Amino acid sequence: MKKFVLLITLLASLVFAQSAKMVEIISENTVKIDKDGVKKKIHLSGIELFAKANNSKETIQLVDYNKRDELKREALSYMKKMFPEGVDLSYQIFSKDEHGLEYVWISNNDFNYKIVRDGYALTDVEDPSLPTGLKNRMLIAQNYAKENGIGLWGKYKEMKALENQDIESCGCGFTQKKDVASDILKQQQRGL
C-alpha cells in the first residue's frame, strides 16, 4: 500500500510539474530559478540547513560554525555540479508559506532525495510540506548514506554529531531529540 501511495505521489509530480531554469544555488535548501522570465527563490522540501542542525536550547554546539560552513561549501559544490546555471528544472510545488515562498520537490533525478542519498544533505524531519511517503524515503536514504559513509558522512566525523544530537528544524523553534531518522523509522515500521 505504501509503495502504491509513493507511486501515485511520484506520478502526480509528473502531471503537475512546473518548468524553470536554474539561476543560482543560494543554500542547501534554497535555489533561485527563472520561471517564464521571472526570477524567484524556491525552497527544497525536506532538506535541513547545516547551520540549523544541532542547535539546542542550551546553545551547546558540538560542531563549530567554521566546520558547518565547510560542510555547506561542499554541499553547494555538489549541487552546482548537478544543476549548473541555465539548466532546465522540473519541479512540483508542495506548499507555499505566508511570504509566497514555494516548497518544492525537484523532479530532475529526484534531486531532493538524491542529495540526501549521496550524503550531501540532512533530512528536515519537521518539514510540514513534505508528504509522509517521501519523508520516509529520505530518512531511509539518509540512514543509508550514514551507514555506508557516503559523501560528507564518510569524509567528516562531524556529520554524526550534527545528525545524532538535538536538531532544531528550520526556524520552527521545535527541538527533537537524537537520531530522529532512526527513531521515526522504527516507529513507522512497528505500525506496518
SEBANU-705430 format. One line per field, with one value per residue: chain; residue in one letter; residue number from 0; z, x, y of N, C-alpha, C, O in turn. Coordinates in steps of 0.05 Angstrom, whole numbers, always signed. Atoms other than C-alpha are relative to their C-alpha. Last residue first. Layout:
% SEBANU-705430
loza: c(A  ...) .
drenfi: c(a  ...) .
sekol: c(NUM  ...) .
n_pz: c(Z  ...) .
n_px: c(X  ...) .
n_py: c(Y  ...) .
ca_pz: c(Z  ...) .
ca_px: c(X  ...) .
ca_py: c(Y  ...) .
c_pz: c(Z  ...) .
c_px: c(X  ...) .
c_py: c(Y  ...) .
o_pz: c(Z  ...) .
o_px: c(X  ...) .
o_py: c(Y  ...) .
//
This chain:
% SEBANU-705430
loza: c(A  A  A  A  A  A  A  A  A  A  A  A  A  A  A  A  A  A  A  A  A  A  A  A  A  A  A  A  A  A  A  A  A  A  A  A  A  A  A  A  A  A  A  A  A  A  A  A  A  A  A  A  A  A  A  A  A  A  A  A  A  A  A  A  A  A  A  A  A  A  A  A  A  A  A  A  A  A  A  A  A  A  A  A  A  A  A  A  A  A  A  A  A  A  A  A  A  A  A  A  A  A  A  A  A  A  A  A  A  A  A  A  A  A  A  A  A  A  A  A  A  A  A  A  A  A  A  A  A  A  A  A  A  A  A  A  A  A  A  A  A  A  A  A  A  A  A  A  A  A  A  A  A  A  A  A  A  A  A  A  A  A  A  A  A  A  A  A  A  A  A  A  A  A  A  A  A  A  A  A  A  A  A  A  A  A  A  A  A  A  A  A) .
drenfi: c(l  g  r  q  q  q  k  l  i  d  s  a  v  d  k  k  q  t  f  g  c  g  c  s  e  i  d  q  n  e  l  a  k  m  e  k  y  k  g  w  l  g  i  g  n  e  k  a  y  n  q  a  i  l  m  r  n  k  l  g  t  p  l  s  p  d  e  v  d  t  l  a  y  g  d  r  v  i  k  y  n  f  d  n  n  s  i  w  v  y  e  l  g  h  e  d  k  s  f  i  q  y  s  l  d  v  g  e  p  f  m  k  k  m  y  s  l  a  e  r  k  l  e  d  r  k  n  y  d  v  l  q  i  t  e  k  s  n  n  a  k  a  f  l  e  i  g  s  l  h  i  k  k  k  v  g  d  k  d  i  k  v  t  n  e  s  i  i  e  v  m  k  a  s  q  a  f  v  l  s  a  l  l  t  i  l  l  v  f  k  k  m) .
sekol: c(191  190  189  188  187  186  185  184  183  182  181  180  179  178  177  176  175  174  173  172  171  170  169  168  167  166  165  164  163  162  161  160  159  158  157  156  155  154  153  152  151  150  149  148  147  146  145  144  143  142  141  140  139  138  137  136  135  134  133  132  131  130  129  128  127  126  125  124  123  122  121  120  119  118  117  116  115  114  113  112  111  110  109  108  107  106  105  104  103  102  101  100  99  98  97  96  95  94  93  92  91  90  89  88  87  86  85  84  83  82  81  80  79  78  77  76  75  74  73  72  71  70  69  68  67  66  65  64  63  62  61  60  59  58  57  56  55  54  53  52  51  50  49  48  47  46  45  44  43  42  41  40  39  38  37  36  35  34  33  32  31  30  29  28  27  26  25  24  23  22  21  20  19  18  17  16  15  14  13  12  11  10  9  8  7  6  5  4  3  2  1  0) .
n_pz: c(+25  +8  -20  +6  +24  -7  -18  +16  +16  -18  -9  +23  +7  +21  +15  -11  -2  -2  -12  -29  -13  -9  +15  +28  +0  +26  +3  -23  -24  +3  +9  -22  -20  +10  -11  -24  -24  +0  +0  -23  -24  +0  +26  +1  +20  -6  -25  +3  +19  -15  -19  +16  +7  -25  -5  +20  -7  -25  +8  +16  -17  -5  +12  +28  +3  +22  -8  -8  -19  +3  -22  -14  +0  -24  +6  +4  -26  -16  +9  -11  -29  -12  -27  -15  +14  +13  +26  +5  +25  -9  +7  +6  +28  +17  -1  -27  -1  -16  -22  -24  -9  -29  -2  -24  -3  +5  +27  +8  +7  +12  +9  +20  +24  +13  +11  +22  +22  +10  +15  +25  +18  +9  +17  +25  +14  +12  +22  +25  +2  +25  +3  +28  +1  +19  -17  -15  -22  -17  -24  -14  -18  -21  -19  +1  -24  -3  -14  -22  +5  -23  -8  -17  -27  -18  -27  -2  +20  +10  +19  +26  +15  +26  +15  +5  +3  -23  -22  -24  -21  +0  -24  +4  -4  +13  +10  +0  -10  +11  +29  +3  -3  +25  +21  -6  +7  +30  +10  -7  +18  +26  -1  +0) .
n_px: c(+6  +28  +17  -1  +16  +28  +7  +3  +25  +23  +3  +7  +29  +5  -20  -24  +5  -24  +6  -3  +26  +15  +0  +7  +21  +2  +25  +6  +8  +24  +23  +8  +14  +27  +20  +12  +0  -23  -25  +0  -11  -1  +2  -20  -20  -11  -14  -25  -17  -12  -20  -23  -14  -12  -24  -20  -10  -16  -26  -13  -11  +18  -8  +7  +28  +10  +23  +22  +15  +29  +14  +21  -7  -14  -28  -11  -2  -20  -27  -7  +1  -22  +11  -15  -24  +4  -11  -15  +1  -15  +10  -21  +1  -14  +15  +2  -11  +15  +15  +4  +27  +5  +28  +10  +29  +12  +12  +16  -15  +17  +25  -7  -7  +25  +14  -16  +6  +27  -1  -14  +18  +20  -15  -3  +26  +3  -19  +11  -2  -14  -21  -5  -24  -20  -22  +9  +18  +3  -15  -2  +23  -1  -21  -25  -8  -29  -13  +14  +0  -11  +16  -12  +10  -19  +2  -11  +13  +25  +13  +7  +13  -11  +12  +28  +6  -8  -4  +4  -21  -15  -16  -30  -14  -26  -6  -27  +2  +23  -4  -21  +13  +15  -20  -12  +19  +2  -25  +3  +21  -13  -17  +16) .
n_py: c(+14  -4  +14  +28  +5  -3  +22  +24  -2  +2  +27  +17  -3  +20  +15  +13  +28  +16  +26  -2  +4  -23  -26  -2  -20  -14  -15  -17  +16  +16  -16  -18  +17  +5  -19  +13  -17  -19  +15  +19  -13  -29  -12  -21  +7  +26  -1  -16  +15  +22  -12  -8  +25  +10  -15  +7  +27  -4  -10  +20  +21  +23  +25  +1  +7  -16  -17  +18  -17  -1  +13  -15  -29  -9  -2  +26  +13  -15  +7  +26  -2  -13  +1  +20  +9  +25  -1  +25  +17  +24  +26  +18  +9  -20  -25  -13  -27  -20  +14  -17  +0  +2  +8  +15  +2  +26  +2  -23  -25  -20  +12  +19  -15  -9  +24  +9  -18  +6  +25  -5  -14  +19  +18  -14  +1  +27  +3  -12  -29  -5  +20  +6  +17  -11  -8  -23  +8  -24  +1  +25  +4  -20  +8  -15  -15  -3  +22  +13  +29  +15  +23  +21  +4  +14  -11  -27  -17  +13  -18  +10  -21  -6  -22  +5  +28  +15  -19  +16  +0  -25  -5  +2  -25  -1  -27  -12  -28  -13  -3  -20  -27  -4  -6  -25  -21  +0  -13  -28  -10  -2  -24  -24) .
ca_pz: c(+188  +253  +283  +219  +228  +299  +279  +220  +265  +316  +262  +228  +293  +316  +377  +405  +373  +384  +358  +346  +276  +243  +201  +249  +314  +318  +383  +372  +326  +259  +272  +314  +261  +207  +250  +232  +163  +100  +102  +122  +74  +14  +31  +96  +86  +150  +141  +68  +80  +141  +100  +43  +93  +121  +50  +33  +97  +82  +11  +36  +91  +43  +52  +65  +141  +144  +213  +191  +154  +121  +121  +58  +18  +32  -37  -10  +17  -48  -87  -48  -61  -132  -157  -219  -244  -206  -158  -100  -79  -22  -53  -18  -23  +41  +82  +61  -2  -9  -46  -112  -163  -201  -269  -278  -342  -335  -341  -282  -265  -231  -211  -208  -172  -121  -105  -96  -52  -8  -3  +16  +68  +101  +105  +133  +186  +203  +212  +252  +306  +313  +382  +395  +462  +454  +515  +471  +423  +355  +325  +255  +236  +204  +166  +134  +131  +65  +65  +14  -29  -21  -82  -97  -155  -222  -271  -345  -353  -289  -275  -213  -148  -102  -28  +13  +17  +4  -52  -115  -173  -238  -254  -310  -299  -310  -266  -255  -240  -282  -267  -192  -193  -218  -160  -109  -141  -138  -65  -48  -84  -48  +18  +0) .
ca_px: c(+65  +59  +123  +159  +134  +160  +228  +232  +217  +271  +323  +312  +309  +377  +377  +320  +272  +272  +215  +231  +201  +260  +288  +285  +323  +361  +385  +445  +454  +453  +501  +548  +548  +565  +623  +662  +672  +692  +649  +585  +601  +590  +575  +599  +557  +516  +506  +488  +438  +409  +399  +366  +319  +301  +290  +242  +203  +197  +174  +118  +100  +90  +139  +108  +108  +184  +197  +242  +289  +334  +408  +446  +508  +508  +490  +424  +408  +425  +387  +322  +315  +340  +291  +336  +302  +236  +255  +207  +183  +166  +145  +159  +96  +110  +57  +89  +73  +61  +81  +101  +127  +191  +223  +288  +324  +398  +418  +467  +494  +448  +483  +552  +524  +491  +556  +592  +536  +543  +618  +610  +557  +602  +658  +609  +588  +662  +671  +606  +631  +603  +584  +545  +512  +463  +423  +361  +397  +424  +448  +424  +406  +473  +475  +409  +357  +327  +256  +226  +275  +255  +244  +270  +245  +266  +210  +225  +179  +204  +276  +301  +337  +353  +342  +354  +429  +438  +434  +441  +433  +395  +367  +316  +241  +188  +129  +105  +33  +29  +100  +93  +26  +63  +112  +56  +18  +80  +92  +19  +26  +91  +56  +0) .
ca_py: c(-33  +8  -20  +1  +72  +77  +48  +96  +155  +135  +122  +189  +228  +204  +249  +291  +340  +414  +457  +531  +530  +564  +507  +448  +449  +384  +354  +309  +249  +284  +341  +299  +244  +296  +320  +256  +287  +250  +187  +223  +280  +235  +163  +132  +69  +75  +150  +147  +90  +126  +188  +148  +114  +182  +208  +152  +162  +237  +220  +176  +226  +283  +341  +409  +401  +399  +371  +313  +360  +308  +324  +339  +319  +244  +217  +193  +262  +298  +243  +251  +325  +313  +261  +257  +320  +322  +377  +374  +442  +489  +555  +621  +664  +703  +665  +599  +560  +485  +421  +453  +402  +413  +407  +443  +464  +481  +554  +556  +487  +437  +372  +403  +463  +417  +381  +448  +472  +410  +420  +493  +475  +424  +476  +527  +476  +466  +541  +545  +497  +427  +404  +467  +476  +533  +508  +507  +461  +479  +413  +426  +497  +516  +450  +470  +415  +389  +360  +407  +447  +520  +564  +633  +675  +704  +720  +709  +649  +617  +636  +600  +617  +559  +546  +483  +475  +549  +600  +558  +606  +615  +546  +549  +534  +482  +464  +393  +377  +313  +289  +303  +266  +204  +210  +216  +159  +115  +134  +116  +49  +34  +49  +0) .
c_pz: c(+4  -26  -8  +20  -7  -24  +7  +17  -17  -16  +18  +9  -22  -8  -20  -19  +8  +3  +1  +14  +30  +15  +11  -9  -29  +3  -26  -5  +25  +26  +0  -8  +23  +21  -10  +12  +24  +26  +4  +2  +24  +24  +2  -27  -5  -19  +6  +25  -3  -17  +16  +19  -16  -5  +26  +5  -19  +8  +24  -8  -16  +15  +6  -13  -30  -6  -22  +8  +7  +22  -5  +23  +13  +1  +22  -7  -3  +28  +17  -6  +13  +30  +19  +29  +18  -14  -13  -28  +2  -21  +10  -5  -8  -29  -17  -2  +28  -4  +16  +20  +26  +6  +29  -4  +24  +5  -6  -29  -9  -6  -16  -12  -23  -26  -15  -14  -25  -23  -11  -17  -27  -21  -12  -20  -27  -14  -13  -23  -28  -4  -25  -2  -29  +2  -16  +19  +16  +22  +17  +25  +16  +21  +23  +20  -6  +23  +4  +11  +24  -6  +21  +5  +15  +28  +18  +27  +2  -18  -12  -17  -28  -13  -26  -15  -6  -5  +26  +24  +23  +19  -4  +26  -7  +4  -13  -12  +0  +7  -12  -30  -5  +0  -27  -22  +4  -9  -30  -10  +4  -20  -27  +0) .
c_px: c(-15  -7  -29  -17  +1  -17  -30  -8  -4  -27  -25  -4  -7  -29  -11  +14  +26  -7  +26  -5  +2  -25  -20  -3  -7  -23  +1  -27  -7  -9  -26  -24  -9  -16  -28  -21  -13  +2  +24  +26  +1  +13  +1  +1  +22  +22  +14  +17  +27  +19  +14  +22  +25  +15  +14  +26  +23  +12  +19  +28  +15  +14  -19  +6  -9  -29  -11  -25  -25  -13  -30  -11  -22  +7  +17  +30  +13  +3  +22  +30  +8  -1  +20  -9  +16  +25  -1  +10  +16  -4  +18  -11  +23  +1  +13  -15  -2  +14  -16  -16  -2  -30  -5  -29  -7  -30  -13  -11  -20  +15  -18  -25  +9  +5  -25  -13  +15  -8  -27  +1  +13  -18  -19  +15  +2  -27  -3  +20  -9  +1  +16  +24  +4  +26  +23  +22  -8  -19  -1  +17  +3  -22  +1  +20  +25  +5  +30  +17  -12  -2  +14  -20  +15  -12  +19  -1  +9  -13  -23  -11  -5  -16  +15  -14  -29  -7  +9  +8  -8  +23  +15  +13  +30  +12  +27  +1  +27  -1  -23  +6  +21  -13  -13  +20  +11  -20  -1  +24  -3  -19  +14  +17) .
c_py: c(-25  -14  +2  -17  -30  -8  +1  -24  -25  +1  -4  -29  -19  -1  -21  -18  -14  -29  -16  -26  +0  -5  +21  +29  +4  +20  +16  +13  +17  -13  -16  +17  +17  -16  -5  +19  -14  +15  +19  -15  -18  +12  +30  +13  +20  -9  -27  -1  +15  -17  -22  +12  +7  -26  -8  +15  -8  -27  +4  +9  -21  -22  -23  -27  -2  -8  +17  +16  -15  +17  +3  -16  +17  +29  +13  +1  -27  -13  +15  -6  -26  +2  +14  -2  -18  -11  -28  +2  -25  -21  -22  -28  -18  -8  +22  +27  +10  +27  +20  -15  +17  +0  -4  -6  -16  +1  -27  -5  +22  +26  +19  -13  -18  +15  +9  -24  -7  +18  -8  -25  +5  +12  -22  -17  +15  -2  -27  -2  +10  +30  +3  -19  -8  -15  +12  +10  +25  -8  +25  +2  -26  -3  +20  -10  +16  +19  +3  -23  -15  -30  -15  -22  -22  -1  -16  +13  +29  +20  -15  +23  -11  +23  +5  +23  -6  -29  -14  +18  -19  -1  +27  +7  -5  +27  -1  +27  +14  +29  +16  +4  +22  +28  +5  +8  +28  +21  +2  +16  +30  +12  +4  +25) .
o_pz: c(-15  -33  -3  +12  -15  -20  +7  +9  -18  -10  +15  +2  -21  -7  -16  -41  +1  +20  -19  +39  +44  +23  -1  +7  -45  +11  -33  -25  +45  +29  +9  +8  +35  +25  +3  +27  +23  +34  +12  +24  +42  +32  +21  -38  -22  -12  +12  +24  -2  -8  +19  +15  -11  +6  +27  +3  -10  +15  +22  -7  -7  +11  +30  -34  -36  -15  -17  +10  -8  +45  -18  +23  +10  +15  +19  +1  +13  +39  +24  +12  +33  +43  +39  +46  +39  -16  -2  -47  +19  -27  +8  +11  -31  -46  -23  -24  +42  -16  +25  +14  +43  -10  +43  -17  +29  +22  -26  -47  -17  +9  -36  -36  -46  -45  -38  -39  -47  -43  -34  -41  -48  -41  -35  -44  -47  -35  -38  -46  -47  -6  -27  +5  -42  -4  -5  +25  +12  +17  +33  +25  +38  +44  +46  +43  -19  +24  +15  -4  +46  -14  +22  +7  +2  +38  +19  +30  +1  -9  -27  -7  -41  -6  -26  -15  -18  -26  +38  +26  +30  +12  -24  +41  -13  +6  -7  -32  +14  -10  -30  -38  -16  -21  -42  -32  -12  -28  -41  -21  -15  -37  -35  -15) .
o_px: c(-21  -31  -45  -28  -20  -38  -44  -25  -26  -44  -39  -24  -28  -42  -32  +3  +48  -24  +40  -3  -18  -38  -41  -10  +10  -45  +21  -41  -15  -33  -47  -42  -30  -40  -47  -38  -37  +24  +46  +35  +17  +35  -10  +23  +39  +40  +37  +41  +48  +40  +38  +45  +46  +37  +39  +48  +43  +36  +43  +47  +37  +38  -24  -5  -30  -33  -28  -46  -45  -6  -39  -9  -21  +26  +41  +45  +30  +25  +42  +44  +23  +20  +28  +6  +25  +29  +11  -6  +33  -26  +43  -25  +25  +13  +1  -23  -22  +36  -39  -38  +15  -46  +10  -44  +5  -39  -27  +4  -43  +13  -30  -27  +4  -9  -30  -14  +5  -19  -29  -2  +1  -25  -18  +9  -9  -29  -1  +11  -11  -19  +38  +46  -14  +47  +44  +23  +4  -43  +17  +37  -8  -18  +6  +13  +43  -5  +43  +29  -1  -23  +39  -44  +28  -23  +17  +9  -7  -25  -20  -18  +14  -39  +39  -39  -36  -15  +28  +31  -31  +46  +28  +5  +38  -1  +43  -13  +30  -8  -19  +13  +15  -13  -4  +21  +7  -14  +6  +21  -5  -11  +18  +12) .
o_py: c(-39  -15  -16  -37  -41  -21  -19  -40  -35  -15  -24  -41  -32  -23  -32  -24  -5  -36  -18  -27  +2  +14  +25  +47  +14  +13  +28  +9  +6  -17  -7  +22  +13  -11  +3  +9  -21  +23  +10  -21  -14  +3  +42  +19  +17  -24  -28  -3  +2  -26  -21  +6  -6  -30  -8  +3  -19  -29  +0  -7  -30  -27  -29  -33  -13  -30  +34  +5  -14  +15  +22  -41  +42  +36  +17  -17  -34  -13  +2  -15  -25  -3  +2  -12  -10  -35  -47  +4  -29  -29  -20  -39  -27  +6  +42  +34  +5  +29  +14  -25  +14  +9  -18  +9  -38  +16  -29  -13  +16  +45  +11  -18  -13  +11  +0  -25  -5  +8  -17  -24  +0  +0  -28  -17  +6  -15  -29  -4  -5  +43  -7  -12  -19  -4  +19  +34  +47  -11  +30  +16  -28  +6  +12  -16  +6  +42  -16  -38  -14  -39  -15  -17  -38  +19  -41  +36  +47  +40  -34  +44  -22  +27  +7  +23  -27  -37  -5  +27  -21  +5  +31  +25  -27  +48  -19  +33  +34  +46  +32  +26  +43  +42  +22  +30  +45  +36  +22  +38  +46  +28  +27  +44) .
//
